[in-house]
Amino acid sequence: MEIAIALDTYDDLFSDFDIRGYEERALSKDFLDELRVRLKRFWDKPDLNILFLIPPEERKPGAEALIVGRLHSFFLERGEHYSREDKRAILKSLLFVAIGLSLSIVANLFARKVDILPLFNDFLLIPSWFFVWSGFDFFVKRGELGRKRRYYAAVSASGIAFRDIEPNLRN
C-alpha cells in the first residue's frame, strides 16, 4: 500500500519555529495530522509505503536520507512512548484496584473486630469503590494507548521515500 503526500519543500515536514538541522528538528503538527488522516484506513495493511512527492529542483538526496532517518526515529520513539504508557496504565490500574479492595477488606475487618459505628465502615467503602472504579477506568482507557502504539509501530516499519512530483500534479 502506497500513500503519497505532495510537498513544496522539505520544510513542510518540520515545525516552522524550529531552526535546527533535519536530524534534530521537530516535526510539524500539520504534517503529523495529515499523515494520520491519510493513513486512517491503511496503517494496519502490510507493506505500507509513504511517498513524498517534491519538485525536482527542491530535491537534495543527502537531506532525504537524514529526513528518512529522522522520521523513522520519531515514529519509533513515539511507539516506545505509548508502549511505556500502556505498561504504566496497567500498573496504575492494578494498583488502584488493589488499594480499593484492600480498603474494602480493612473496612469490613475493622468493623467486625472493633465495635464501632457502622457509619465508619460505610465511610471507608466510599474511597474503596473510588479506587476500584478508577482502576477499571484506567484499564478501559488502555484501548486508546494500544491503538496509538500499534499505529506508530506500523508507521515506523513502513518504507519512506521521496520522488519527483510530476509537472501536471504541481498546481
Buried (B, 14 or more C-beta within 10 A) or exposed (E): BEBEBEBEEBEBBBBEEEEEEBEEBEBBEEBBEEBEEBBEEEBEEEEBEBBBBBBEEBBEEEBBEBBBEBBBEBBBEBBBBBBEBBEEBBEBBEEBBEBBBEBBEEBBEEBEEEEEEEEEBEEBBEBBEBBBEBBBEBBEEBEEBBEBBBBBBBBBBBEBEBEEBEEEEEE
